[in-house]
Amino acid sequence: MKTVIICVAMLFVQLSTFAQSNNNPLPRIINKNGRHQLLVGGKPFLILGGQAHNSSAWPGMMPNVWAAIKQMHANTLEVPVYWEQIEAQQGKFDFSIVDTLLAQARVRQVRLVLLWFATWKNGSNHYMPQWMKLEAGKYPNIQNRDGKPIDSPSPHIEATLNADINAFTKLMGYLKKADPQHTVIMVQVENEPGSWDTVRDYSPLAQKLFDGQVPPELLKPELLKAMNVNAVTNGTWQKVFGDRADEYFQAWSIARFIGKVAAAGKAVYPLPLYVNAALRDPLTNPKASSYESGGPTDNVIPIWKIAAPAIDLLAPDIYLSGSEKVLKVLDLYDRPDNTLFVPEAGFNKENAKYIYDVIARGGIGFSPFGIDRNAEDPESAESKDRYVPYATSYALIKTMMLELAQWGFEGKIKAVVEHEDQADQTVDLGQWKATVTFGTGRGGTTKNTPPNGKAMIVKLSENSFVLIGTNCHIAFAPAGNQEGKAWQYLKVEEGKYQNGIFKPLRILNGDETDWKGPNFGDLPTVLQCTVITR
């Protein structure tokens, strides 16, 4: 009888586990026709995020972090996990901070993206455990051309690689056991890897590798073409890549290291993994001496894709100014082979508008950095003012997140953000075109300060659209084979989405639709409109 009871109990546990895995599948990223979608709990998900400051993932700092998340109406917190914290003594692991983060996030119904601060953090190794820092000979940094040490870890050291793999797999194994709810939906592996003050490692070990043959994986014709390099079948780094050889060697070396860490962690627990990039100027193709060399900058994405296939996506950290540069970065990282995600952006009012552009491209999320300002009170008037542009956008997007994520995945959304010249922008919608005028008042006569207008236009059918925007007007006109025809709005409704259904609040006409089309103020508004020719 006892044996039967044990067997029945084991069967119940197995069935419960099976049901749980079916009802709550692992987060994953899917791809179709060059577009991408993050699934959480089997449903489309947009990361409406906020990232804590570098040193805020300690219990005493978390109240301010959570207060900021609440103020922003964010659904995801990006928060570091420090190697020096979880393995303060070699081989002894303490995951109590992970338990704290999981418990606090679940109470607030917020998802987590964990940031693995380990071998690299902004090019340095400052989050390595003390026992590694005290053995610089065993875990060395790189050297510059003059043989002087640089404050950046070497990607060529097996002891460093093995230590990182051991710690990261322990973390992923713990998450698998402690987080069956999948509170953690993604993990960032390292942080802005690369090196400052030298393009690559010039140590004797690195130089020997650099003088050797380029790995055959990088000699594939399609990759060389993508790198604007002549096709060859063999050669040294210098021979194959010329004046970019140093940087490409550094990118390959760092990507291979991180790729091995990621592959080992994913073998234990296959959550989506990504690496973030400290950017270079996206418009001028500068040399690596002017930016952090070796990380996943736009010019070495093909190398990273080959070197680190276990990494699901490469993500830009956007601290650039000006719409031309920011939109170019989104172009460069929105690729058929790369899911668009902005894990860090400067926490200012202007950057909030780019959320719309990321969603329209089928991106999976957006997150400003430093939401807690360390000791600053999130309830203060100054803090609340900083949160408003994100809070208002996040609050609205959350009401129709499934729809927006799916429309973006299907390519049904066009977005515009206001440029510094504040000029009108025209959107091609097939048989219609829409002109977006930025500003408030009749016809946008009162200009926005700063230029923060934005709009999304969702094409539901040939004549039916969902409009979302702030501080702009959207005017339609016939296009294509009906260009020049008389037309009018059949109906313009203001409302909101509830459980996937548009619930109208009122029908707009008169001053609300004349004067350069339906107008949008400071608060994001959702309209559903139908246009017809006469």
LUMBA-987383 format. One record per residue (C-alpha): z, x, y; residue number from 1; residue in one letter. Coordinates in pm, 1 decimal, always signed. Each point is the difference from the previous one (the first is absolute). Example, Ala and Ser with C-alpha at 12.3 -4.5 7.8 and 13.67 -1.06 7.14 Angstrom:
! residues 2
NODE         c3         c1         c2   pos   code
NODE     +780.0    +1230.0     -450.0     1      A
NODE      -66.0     +137.0     +344.0     2      S
END
This chain:
! residues 534
NODE         c3         c1         c2   pos   code
NODE       +0.0       +0.0       +0.0     1      M
NODE      +90.6     +282.5     +241.5     2      K
NODE     -339.8     +163.6      -62.0     3      T
NODE     -178.5     -329.6      +73.1     4      V
NODE     +192.1      -44.5     +326.8     5      I
NODE      -86.5     +353.6     +110.0     6      I
NODE     -369.2      -53.7      -83.1     7      C
NODE       -8.1     -330.0     +188.9     8      V
NODE     +169.6     +165.2     +298.4     9      A
NODE     -248.6     +285.5       -3.3    10      M
NODE     -289.7     -246.2      -18.4    11      L
NODE     +143.6     -193.0     +296.1    12      F
NODE      +23.2     +318.5     +207.5    13      V
NODE     -356.3      +95.3      -94.4    14      Q
NODE     -132.8     -345.4      +88.1    15      L
NODE     +192.5       -0.2     +328.4    16      S
NODE     -139.4     +339.8      +89.0    17      T
NODE     -352.1     -114.1      -90.7    18      F
NODE      +34.9     -314.7     +212.3    19      A
NODE     +136.8     +203.3     +290.7    20      Q
NODE     -288.0     +247.1      -17.0    21      S
NODE     -252.7     -284.1       -5.4    22      N
NODE     +166.6     -191.2     +282.8    23      N
NODE      +58.2     +308.5     +212.2    24      N
NODE     -270.6     +258.1      -72.9    25      P
NODE       +8.4     +346.2     +149.9    26      L
NODE     -137.9      +34.4     +351.9    27      P
NODE     -355.1     +131.4      -12.9    28      R
NODE     -308.8      +52.8     +211.6    29      I
NODE     -327.6     -159.8     -103.0    30      I
NODE     -350.7      +84.3     +119.4    31      N
NODE     -313.5     -212.6      +23.9    32      K
NODE     -326.5      +69.9     +179.7    33      N
NODE     +155.0     +288.2     +190.0    34      G
NODE     +294.7     -207.7     +127.9    35      R
NODE     +362.2      +15.9     -106.2    36      H
NODE     +303.2     -219.9      -46.0    37      Q
NODE     +367.2      +62.1      -76.3    38      L
NODE     +148.6     -241.4     -251.0    39      L
NODE     +376.6      -53.0      -10.7    40      V
NODE     +127.7     -242.5     -258.8    41      G
NODE     -362.9      -58.3      -87.7    42      G
NODE      -77.7     -136.2     +349.0    43      K
NODE     -172.2     +155.2     +304.2    44      P
NODE     +247.7     +178.8     +224.8    45      F
NODE      -20.8     +150.0     +348.8    46      L
NODE     +254.4     +265.7      +90.8    47      I
NODE     +140.8     -109.0     +335.8    48      L
NODE     +213.9     +305.2      +19.8    49      G
NODE     +239.3     +211.2     +197.6    50      G
NODE      +88.9     +359.7      -80.5    51      Q
NODE     +349.2     +137.1      +50.6    52      A
NODE      +58.8     +328.6     +176.0    53      H
NODE       -4.7     +315.0     -212.7    54      N
NODE     +377.8      +27.6      -32.7    55      S
NODE      +93.3     -368.8       -7.8    56      S
NODE      +13.8      -58.1     -376.5    57      A
NODE     +373.3      +52.4      -21.4    58      W
NODE     +239.8     -293.3      -50.9    59      P
NODE     +161.5      +43.5     +340.9    60      G
NODE     -338.1      -24.0     +174.2    61      M
NODE     -144.8     -294.7     -189.3    62      M
NODE     +154.9     -286.1     +203.5    63      P
NODE     -218.7      +92.5     +298.3    64      N
NODE     -303.6      +34.2     -223.8    65      V
NODE      +46.2     -345.3     -145.2    66      W
NODE      +66.8     -146.9     +344.4    67      A
NODE     -332.9     +142.6     +114.3    68      A
NODE     -181.8     -143.3     -302.5    69      I
NODE     +147.3     -341.1      +80.8    70      K
NODE     -101.4      +22.6     +366.1    71      Q
NODE     -357.4      +85.3     -101.1    72      M
NODE      -33.4     -274.8     -261.9    73      H
NODE     -121.8     +279.3     -230.7    74      A
NODE      -39.4      -64.5     -371.7    75      N
NODE      +12.8     +368.4     -105.0    76      T
NODE     +218.8     +298.5      +83.5    77      L
NODE     -136.0     +350.6      -43.3    78      E
NODE     +296.3     +227.5      -55.8    79      V
NODE      +44.6     +362.3     -115.0    80      P
NODE     +161.5     +119.0     -319.7    81      V
NODE     +111.3     +360.5      +39.2    82      Y
NODE      -26.0     +256.7     -276.6    83      W
NODE     +300.5     +185.9     +142.6    84      E
NODE     +195.6     -325.6      -24.2    85      Q
NODE      -78.8     -104.9     -355.3    86      I
NODE      +13.6     +347.9     -160.6    87      E
NODE     +257.0     +182.8     +210.2    88      A
NODE      +90.9     +199.5     -310.8    89      Q
NODE     -276.1     +115.5     -228.4    90      Q
NODE      -49.4     -237.4     -290.6    91      G
NODE     +262.7     -248.8     +121.9    92      K
NODE     -149.6     -315.8     +149.9    93      F
NODE     +167.6     -255.8     +223.7    94      D
NODE     -200.2     -318.2      +63.8    95      F
NODE     +274.5     -191.6     +177.5    96      S
NODE     -204.1      -16.2     +320.6    97      I
NODE     -285.7     -157.4     -197.7    98      V
NODE     +243.2     -261.4     -129.9    99      D
NODE     +116.2      -67.5     +355.6   100      T
NODE     -353.0      -39.0     +131.1   101      L
NODE      -99.5     -230.3     -284.6   102      L
NODE     +306.1     -222.6      +40.0   103      A
NODE      -29.8      -25.8     +377.2   104      Q
NODE     -373.9      -71.1      -12.6   105      A
NODE      +39.4     -273.2     -260.1   106      R
NODE     +265.2     -180.7     +203.1   107      V
NODE     -241.3       -2.4     +294.9   108      R
NODE     -306.6      -82.3     -213.0   109      Q
NODE     -176.5     +309.6     +130.8   110      V
NODE     -222.7     +231.7     -205.3   111      R
NODE      +35.3     +378.1       +2.8   112      L
NODE     -241.8     +289.8      +18.2   113      V
NODE     +187.5     +317.5      -92.3   114      L
NODE     -100.6     +327.2     +164.0   115      L
NODE      +57.5     +303.1     -223.4   116      W
NODE     +113.2     +276.0     +237.8   117      F
NODE      -16.2     +298.1     -230.9   118      A
NODE     -213.5     +317.0       -5.9   119      T
NODE     -181.8      -98.5     +321.3   120      W
NODE     +124.3     -183.4     +303.4   121      K
NODE     -226.9      +51.6     +302.5   122      N
NODE     -119.1     +327.5     -148.6   123      G
NODE     +347.3     +143.7      -64.1   124      S
NODE     +240.1       +4.5     -293.4   125      N
NODE     +309.7     -106.8     +190.2   126      H
NODE      +90.2     -280.1     -242.8   127      Y
NODE      +10.9     +227.1     -303.9   128      M
NODE     +348.9      +25.2     -151.0   129      P
NODE     +221.6     +282.0     +121.3   130      Q
NODE       -7.6     +168.9     -338.9   131      W
NODE     -374.7      +50.0      +45.8   132      M
NODE      +29.1     +116.5     +361.0   133      K
NODE     +248.7     +263.5     -111.8   134      L
NODE     -255.9     +143.2     -245.2   135      E
NODE     -288.5      +74.3     +231.7   136      A
NODE     -136.0     +258.2     -242.5   137      G
NODE      -35.7     -257.4     -276.6   138      K
NODE     -122.4     -280.7     +227.8   139      Y
NODE     -189.7     +191.2     +271.5   140      P
NODE     -176.9     -117.8     +311.0   141      N
NODE     -355.5      +98.7      +90.0   142      I
NODE     -111.4     +300.8     +203.5   143      Q
NODE     -241.4      +27.6     +290.7   144      N
NODE     -280.7     +254.5      +35.9   145      R
NODE     +248.4     +264.8     +115.4   146      D
NODE     +220.7      -50.3     -304.3   147      G
NODE     +273.9     -171.3     +201.0   148      K
NODE     +181.5     -296.4     -155.2   149      P
NODE      -83.9     -346.1     +134.7   150      I
NODE     +232.6     -299.0       -6.1   151      D
NODE     -202.9     -178.6     -268.5   152      S
NODE      +33.9       -3.4     -381.0   153      P
NODE     -252.5     +172.0     -222.0   154      S
NODE     -207.5     -236.9     -215.2   155      P
NODE      -62.1     +279.3     -253.1   156      H
NODE     +350.9      +35.0     -145.4   157      I
NODE      +57.1     -151.4     -344.8   158      E
NODE     +379.0       +2.5      +42.7   159      A
NODE      -26.9     -217.0     +313.0   160      T
NODE     -249.9     -232.8     -165.0   161      L
NODE     +210.5      -42.9     -312.6   162      N
NODE     +315.7      -68.1     +201.9   163      A
NODE     -177.2     -265.1     +208.1   164      D
NODE     -153.2     -162.3     -308.4   165      I
NODE     +339.1      -12.6     -167.9   166      N
NODE     +166.9     -165.1     +298.8   167      A
NODE     -284.3     -242.8      +70.5   168      F
NODE      -26.6     -116.9     -359.8   169      T
NODE     +375.6      -53.9       -5.1   170      K
NODE      -35.1     -215.5     +313.4   171      L
NODE     -287.0     -201.7     -145.2   172      M
NODE     +183.8      -42.3     -327.9   173      G
NODE     +305.0     -126.9     +183.4   174      Y
NODE     -209.3     -248.6     +198.5   175      L
NODE     -154.0     -130.6     -319.7   176      K
NODE     +346.1      -69.6     -137.7   177      K
NODE     +176.8     -114.8     +317.4   178      A
NODE     -274.3     -205.8     +163.0   179      D
NODE     -148.0     -255.2     -242.5   180      P
NODE      -48.7     -227.8     +303.3   181      Q
NODE     -247.8     +252.1     +147.5   182      H
NODE     +179.4      +12.1     +332.4   183      T
NODE     -170.7     +338.3      +40.7   184      V
NODE     -373.6      -66.9      +25.5   185      I
NODE     -134.8     +349.3      +74.9   186      M
NODE     +115.1     +360.8      +20.8   187      V
NODE     -119.5     +268.0     +239.9   188      Q
NODE      -17.0     +339.4     -174.2   189      V
NODE     +114.2     +272.0     +246.9   190      E
NODE      -45.3      -45.9     +374.7   191      N
NODE     -286.1     +131.8     +214.7   192      E
NODE      -61.5     +303.4     -224.8   193      P
NODE     -179.7     +304.6     +131.7   194      G
NODE      +76.9     +304.3     +210.4   195      S
NODE      +33.3      +73.3     +368.0   196      W
NODE      -47.4     +346.9     +151.2   197      D
NODE     -231.2     +114.9     -278.7   198      T
NODE     -306.0     -160.9     -153.9   199      V
NODE     +100.0     +101.3     -352.0   200      R
NODE     +225.5     +218.1     -210.5   201      D
NODE     -104.5     +366.0      +16.8   202      Y
NODE     +261.3     +132.2     -244.2   203      S
NODE     -129.7     +235.8     -272.9   204      P
NODE      +16.9     -281.8     -257.5   205      L
NODE     -193.1     -240.3     +222.4   206      A
NODE     -252.6     +265.7     +100.5   207      Q
NODE      -78.4      +71.7     -363.0   208      K
NODE      -74.3     -369.0      -56.8   209      L
NODE     -204.4      -21.2     +318.9   210      F
NODE     -214.2     +295.3     -107.4   211      D
NODE      -67.9     -167.6     -333.4   212      G
NODE     -255.1     -264.0      -91.6   213      Q
NODE       +6.2     -347.9     +149.7   214      V
NODE     +114.5     -249.0     -268.3   215      P
NODE     -295.7     -176.5     -164.0   216      P
NODE     +137.9     -341.5     +104.5   217      E
NODE      -83.9      +89.1     +361.2   218      L
NODE     -355.1     +109.4      -78.4   219      L
NODE     -128.8     -345.2      -84.4   220      K
NODE     -310.7      -73.4     +209.9   221      P
NODE     +136.5     -328.4     +136.9   222      E
NODE     +319.5     +167.0     +122.5   223      L
NODE     -182.6     +292.9     +158.6   224      L
NODE     -231.7     -245.8     +173.2   225      K
NODE     +299.1     -193.4     +134.3   226      A
NODE     +138.9     +328.7     +134.6   227      M
NODE     -337.0      +92.7     +158.8   228      N
NODE      -24.7     +305.5     -225.0   229      V
NODE     -311.1     +125.1     -179.8   230      N
NODE       -2.3      -67.7     -372.9   231      A
NODE     +101.4     +301.2     -211.0   232      V
NODE     +116.7      +46.1     -357.3   233      T
NODE     +252.6     +279.8      +54.8   234      N
NODE     +149.4     +231.0     +257.0   235      G
NODE     +318.3     +104.9     +177.4   236      T
NODE     +165.9     -221.6     +256.6   237      W
NODE     -145.5     +206.7     +281.2   238      Q
NODE     -350.1       -5.8     -147.4   239      K
NODE       -4.2     -374.2      -65.9   240      V
NODE     +182.8     -134.9     +306.4   241      F
NODE      -58.7     +264.0     +268.2   242      G
NODE     +206.0      -34.7     +317.1   243      D
NODE     +190.1     -299.0     -143.6   244      R
NODE     +100.0     +183.4     -318.7   245      A
NODE     +358.2      +71.9     +105.2   246      D
NODE      +74.8     -362.8      +82.7   247      E
NODE     -174.5     -139.4     -306.5   248      Y
NODE     +189.0     +241.7     -223.9   249      F
NODE     +327.6     -110.6     +158.3   250      Q
NODE      -90.8     -367.8      -43.9   251      A
NODE      -91.1      +52.4     -365.5   252      W
NODE     +319.8     +194.7      -68.8   253      S
NODE     +232.7     -253.7     +162.2   254      I
NODE     -183.2     -300.4     -142.2   255      A
NODE      +12.0     +146.0     -352.6   256      R
NODE     +374.2      +59.0      +31.3   257      F
NODE      +73.6     -350.3     +129.6   258      I
NODE     -247.8     -150.5     -244.7   259      G
NODE     +197.1     +147.0     -288.5   260      K
NODE     +327.9     -132.6     +139.8   261      V
NODE     -156.7     -344.6      +43.8   262      A
NODE     -154.9       -3.7     -347.0   263      A
NODE     +331.9      +87.1     -162.1   264      A
NODE     +180.6     -273.4     +194.6   265      G
NODE     -267.4     -259.3      -67.3   266      K
NODE      +14.4      +75.6     -373.0   267      A
NODE     +364.2     -111.2      +12.0   268      V
NODE      -40.5     -298.5     +234.4   269      Y
NODE     -347.7      -85.2     +132.2   270      P
NODE      +71.7     -132.7     +347.9   271      L
NODE     -270.5      +51.7     +263.4   272      P
NODE      +35.7     +347.3     +154.5   273      L
NODE     -135.7     +136.5     +325.9   274      Y
NODE       +3.0     +309.2     +220.8   275      V
NODE       +7.1      -18.0     +378.9   276      N
NODE     -193.7     +223.6     +237.1   277      A
NODE      +84.1     +167.2     +327.6   278      A
NODE     -330.2      -59.2     +174.5   279      L
NODE     -247.3     +219.4     +178.6   280      R
NODE     -223.9     -111.1     +285.7   281      D
NODE     -237.9     -247.9     -169.3   282      P
NODE     -281.5      +45.6     +251.4   283      L
NODE      -55.0     +375.6      +37.0   284      T
NODE      +26.2     +158.2     -349.6   285      N
NODE     +243.1     +271.5     +117.6   286      P
NODE      +98.6     +306.4     -204.8   287      K
NODE     +319.2       -9.4     -204.5   288      A
NODE     +176.7     +243.5     +232.0   289      S
NODE      +58.1     -297.6     +232.4   290      S
NODE     +167.4     -234.7     -250.1   291      Y
NODE     +200.3       -3.8     -322.2   292      E
NODE     -224.9     +161.0     -259.7   293      S
NODE      -26.6     -112.1     -359.4   294      G
NODE     +119.9     -357.6      +24.9   295      G
NODE     -230.4     -299.1      -55.8   296      P
NODE     -177.4      +17.2     +335.4   297      T
NODE     -326.7     -190.7      +22.4   298      D
NODE     -221.9     +304.2      -68.4   299      N
NODE     +165.1      +86.0     -334.3   300      V
NODE      +41.5     -348.3     -147.0   301      I
NODE     -267.5      +76.1     -265.8   302      P
NODE     +197.4     +307.7     -111.0   303      I
NODE     +322.1     -199.6      -24.7   304      W
NODE     -170.6     -272.3     -202.7   305      K
NODE     -112.2     +256.3     -258.3   306      I
NODE     +320.6     +204.3       +1.0   307      A
NODE     +253.6     -285.4      -12.8   308      A
NODE     -143.4     -300.9     -186.6   309      P
NODE     +348.7     -141.1      -64.8   310      A
NODE      +36.5      -65.1     +373.9   311      I
NODE     -118.3     -354.8      +71.0   312      D
NODE      -75.9      +46.6     +367.2   313      L
NODE       +8.7     +243.0     +290.7   314      L
NODE     +149.8     -146.7     +316.0   315      A
NODE      -25.1      +96.2     +367.8   316      P
NODE     +309.8      +38.0     +218.2   317      D
NODE     -127.4     -113.4     +338.7   318      I
NODE     +155.5     +159.5     +305.1   319      Y
NODE     -326.8      +35.5     +190.1   320      L
NODE      -64.2     -169.9     +332.7   321      S
NODE     -301.4     -206.5      +93.0   322      G
NODE     -187.3     -270.2     -187.9   323      S
NODE     -305.9     +219.6      -64.4   324      E
NODE     +203.2     +253.1     -196.7   325      K
NODE     +217.3     -253.2     -181.3   326      V
NODE     -293.0     -216.1     -109.7   327      L
NODE     -187.7     +311.2     -114.2   328      K
NODE     +296.9      +96.6     -218.1   329      V
NODE       -4.7     -346.0     -157.3   330      L
NODE     -373.3      +46.0      -66.1   331      D
NODE      +58.1     +336.3     -168.2   332      L
NODE     +278.5     -119.3     -232.5   333      Y
NODE     -153.1     -339.5      -78.4   334      D
NODE     -224.4     +116.0     -285.3   335      R
NODE     -125.0     -158.1     -322.5   336      P
NODE     +208.4     +260.9     -184.1   337      D
NODE     +305.2      -25.4     +226.6   338      N
NODE     +221.5     -296.2      +85.9   339      T
NODE      +81.5      -26.8     +370.6   340      L
NODE     +371.7      +13.0      +78.4   341      F
NODE     +173.1     +120.6     +317.3   342      V
NODE     +351.2     +107.4     -109.8   343      P
NODE      +92.6     +147.9     +338.3   344      E
NODE     -105.2      -76.5     +355.0   345      A
NODE     +157.1      +80.0     +331.2   346      G
NODE     +253.9     -270.1      +77.6   347      F
NODE     -145.2     -134.4     +324.0   348      N
NODE     -138.9     -331.7     +121.3   349      K
NODE     -362.2     +114.8       +1.4   350      E
NODE      -10.7      +87.0     -369.3   351      N
NODE     +103.4     -348.7     -114.9   352      A
NODE     -351.4     -127.8      +66.9   353      K
NODE     -147.0     +216.6     -277.4   354      Y
NODE     +171.7     -212.8     -264.8   355      I
NODE     -286.0     -247.1      +43.4   356      Y
NODE     -266.6     +261.5      -57.2   357      D
NODE     +170.9     +128.9     -315.8   358      V
NODE      +21.3     -351.9     -146.5   359      I
NODE     -363.3      -76.9      +85.8   360      A
NODE     -114.9     +311.3     -184.1   361      R
NODE     +183.0     -108.0     -314.4   362      G
NODE     +281.6     +247.9      +63.5   363      G
NODE     +333.5      -50.0     -172.9   364      I
NODE     +243.5      +55.4     +283.7   365      G
NODE     +129.2     +157.5     +316.9   366      F
NODE     +332.0     +152.8     +104.8   367      S
NODE     +131.4     +153.0     +322.3   368      P
NODE     +230.3     +300.3      -33.5   369      F
NODE     +357.7      +40.4     +120.6   370      G
NODE      +90.3     -364.9      +27.3   371      I
NODE     +374.7      +67.3      +12.2   372      D
NODE       +0.5     +269.1     +273.2   373      R
NODE     +297.3     +150.7     -188.9   374      N
NODE     +315.9      -98.1     +194.5   375      A
NODE     -168.9     -248.9     +234.3   376      E
NODE     +123.5     -356.9      -23.9   377      D
NODE     -286.0     -217.1     -139.3   378      P
NODE     +155.4     -297.4     +178.2   379      E
NODE      -31.5     +159.1     +344.2   380      S
NODE     -249.2     -143.8     +249.1   381      A
NODE     -202.9     +323.3       -2.0   382      E
NODE      -28.0       -1.9     -378.8   383      S
NODE      -93.8     -365.9      -18.3   384      K
NODE     -276.8      +53.6     +253.9   385      D
NODE     -150.9     +272.3     -219.4   386      R
NODE       +7.0     -225.4     -304.2   387      Y
NODE     -168.7     -301.6     +160.8   388      V
NODE     -368.4      +91.7      -59.7   389      P
NODE      +70.4      +69.6     -367.2   390      Y
NODE     +246.3     -284.3      -47.8   391      A
NODE     -233.9     -266.0     +136.2   392      T
NODE     -295.4     +125.5     -205.2   393      S
NODE     +201.6      +43.6     -318.8   394      Y
NODE     +162.6     -342.5      +32.2   395      A
NODE     -337.5     -171.6      +22.7   396      L
NODE     -173.1     +208.9     -266.4   397      I
NODE     +280.8      -70.0     -248.9   398      K
NODE      -76.0     -373.5      +18.1   399      T
NODE     -354.8      +60.8     -125.2   400      M
NODE      +26.3     +337.6     -170.8   401      M
NODE     -164.7     -106.1     -325.8   402      L
NODE     -295.1     -148.9     +185.1   403      E
NODE      -48.8     +298.7     +233.2   404      L
NODE      +28.0     +250.1     -285.1   405      A
NODE     -259.5     -190.0     -201.0   406      Q
NODE     -235.3      -53.1     +293.8   407      W
NODE      +19.7     +370.2      +81.1   408      G
NODE      -69.0      +89.0     -362.5   409      F
NODE     -304.6     -227.6       +3.4   410      E
NODE     -131.7     +138.7     +329.8   411      G
NODE      +31.7     -328.4     +188.2   412      K
NODE     +191.9     +136.2     +300.2   413      I
NODE     -132.6     +165.4     +315.2   414      K
NODE     +253.7     +153.7     +238.1   415      A
NODE      -14.5     +141.0     +350.2   416      V
NODE     +263.4     +188.4     +194.6   417      V
NODE       -7.6      +56.5     +373.2   418      E
NODE     -130.9     +341.1     +107.5   419      H
NODE     +116.3     +193.4     +302.2   420      E
NODE     -302.6     -115.0     +203.2   421      D
NODE     +104.5     -362.5      -71.3   422      Q
NODE     -366.1      -96.3      -44.9   423      A
NODE     -107.6     -316.2     -184.4   424      D
NODE      -91.7      +42.0     -367.0   425      Q
NODE     -250.7     -201.6     -202.4   426      T
NODE      +40.3      -78.8     -369.8   427      V
NODE     -296.2      -78.8     -227.1   428      D
NODE      +75.3     -306.8     -214.4   429      L
NODE     -347.1      -68.3     -137.4   430      G
NODE     -122.8     -324.2     +154.6   431      Q
NODE     +259.9      +38.9     +275.6   432      W
NODE     +133.6     +275.4     +219.3   433      K
NODE     +339.6       +9.6     +161.8   434      A
NODE      +77.8     +179.7     +325.6   435      T
NODE     +360.7     +106.9      +45.1   436      V
NODE     +116.1      +34.5     +360.4   437      T
NODE     +333.6     +171.7      +50.9   438      F
NODE     +261.1     -123.0     +245.9   439      G
NODE     +184.1     -318.2      +85.0   440      T
NODE      -54.3     -277.1     +250.7   441      G
NODE     -326.5     -188.7      +42.2   442      R
NODE     -272.0     +207.9     -161.1   443      G
NODE     +226.2     +301.9      -39.5   444      G
NODE      +21.8      +74.9     +370.4   445      T
NODE     +350.1     +147.6      -35.8   446      T
NODE      -45.4     +328.8     -185.1   447      K
NODE     +239.3     +120.6     -268.1   448      N
NODE     +238.3     +285.1      +80.6   449      T
NODE       -6.1     +194.2     -226.6   450      P
NODE     -331.7      -94.4     -168.4   451      P
NODE     +156.4     -174.9     -299.4   452      N
NODE     -231.1     -294.4      -69.0   453      G
NODE     -113.1      -61.8     -355.3   454      K
NODE     -175.8     -260.6     -210.4   455      A
NODE      -90.8      -80.2     -359.1   456      M
NODE     -286.1     -236.0      -82.2   457      I
NODE      -13.3     -132.5     -355.4   458      V
NODE     -329.2     -151.7     -110.4   459      K
NODE      +87.0     -291.9     -229.0   460      L
NODE     -356.0     -133.6       -5.6   461      S
NODE     -314.2      +28.4     +210.9   462      E
NODE     +145.9     -215.0     +278.7   463      N
NODE     +374.5       +5.3      -65.7   464      S
NODE     +240.8     +274.6     +104.8   465      F
NODE     +367.5      +91.0      +18.3   466      V
NODE      +90.1     +178.0     +323.4   467      L
NODE     +314.3     +209.1      +52.6   468      I
NODE      +69.8     +196.0     +312.8   469      G
NODE     +204.8     +102.3     +300.2   470      T
NODE      -90.2      +51.6     +366.0   471      N
NODE     -368.4      -85.4      -31.5   472      C
NODE     -265.1     -273.0       +1.2   473      H
NODE     -256.2      -55.4     -278.2   474      I
NODE     -330.7     -163.2      +94.2   475      A
NODE     -268.0      -96.4     -253.2   476      F
NODE     -377.9      -13.6      +40.8   477      A
NODE     -284.5      -73.6     -245.3   478      P
NODE     -169.6     +305.8     -150.3   479      A
NODE     -259.6      +84.5     -262.5   480      G
NODE     -271.4     -263.7      -41.7   481      N
NODE     +198.1     -247.1     +213.4   482      Q
NODE      +43.8     +231.8     +298.7   483      E
NODE      -46.9     -177.9     +332.7   484      G
NODE      +78.4     -347.1     -133.5   485      K
NODE     +243.6     -226.9     +177.2   486      A
NODE     +337.2      -10.6     -174.9   487      W
NODE     +359.3     -113.7      +28.1   488      Q
NODE     +336.0       +9.8     -172.6   489      Y
NODE      +22.9     -281.3     -251.2   490      L
NODE     +375.3      +47.0      -29.1   491      K
NODE     +257.0     +265.9      +93.8   492      V
NODE     +344.3      -43.1     -152.6   493      E
NODE     +315.2     +200.4      +58.9   494      E
NODE     +240.2      +18.1     -291.0   495      G
NODE     +150.8     +214.2     -271.8   496      K
NODE      -33.4      +68.5     -369.0   497      Y
NODE     +256.7     -138.3     -243.4   498      Q
NODE      -34.4      +73.0     -371.4   499      N
NODE     -365.6      +88.4      +45.4   500      G
NODE      -90.3     -314.0     +195.5   501      I
NODE      -80.4      -15.1     +370.5   502      F
NODE     +230.0     -247.2     +174.0   503      K
NODE     -141.5     -105.0     +340.3   504      P
NODE     +240.1      -36.3     +291.4   505      L
NODE     -247.8     -124.6     +259.3   506      R
NODE     -370.0      -19.3      +88.2   507      I
NODE      -98.7     +227.3     +288.0   508      L
NODE     -247.9      -86.9     +271.8   509      N
NODE      -49.5      +36.9     +372.7   510      G
NODE     +181.1     +296.8     +153.2   511      D
NODE      +97.0     +125.5     -346.6   512      E
NODE     -360.0      +42.0     -118.5   513      T
NODE     -203.1      +34.4     +321.7   514      D
NODE       -7.6     +310.5     +220.1   515      W
NODE     -145.1     +242.9     -257.7   516      K
NODE     +124.2     -180.9     -307.5   517      G
NODE     +335.0      -68.6     -168.5   518      P
NODE     +268.7     +213.4     +161.7   519      N
NODE     +290.6     +187.7     -150.4   520      F
NODE     +315.2     +110.7     +181.3   521      G
NODE     +276.0     +250.2      -74.7   522      D
NODE     +103.2     -171.2     -323.0   523      L
NODE     -246.4      +10.0     -292.9   524      P
NODE     -157.3     -339.5      -56.5   525      T
NODE     -200.3     -141.6     -291.7   526      V
NODE     -297.1     -225.9      +71.6   527      L
NODE     -248.0     -161.3     -234.1   528      Q
NODE     -332.1      -87.6     +159.9   529      C
NODE     -337.4     -142.9      -92.8   530      T
NODE     -307.8      +59.6     +213.8   531      V
NODE     -334.6     -183.6       -9.8   532      I
NODE     -342.4      +15.0     +162.2   533      T
NODE     -128.1     -312.8     +171.0   534      R
END
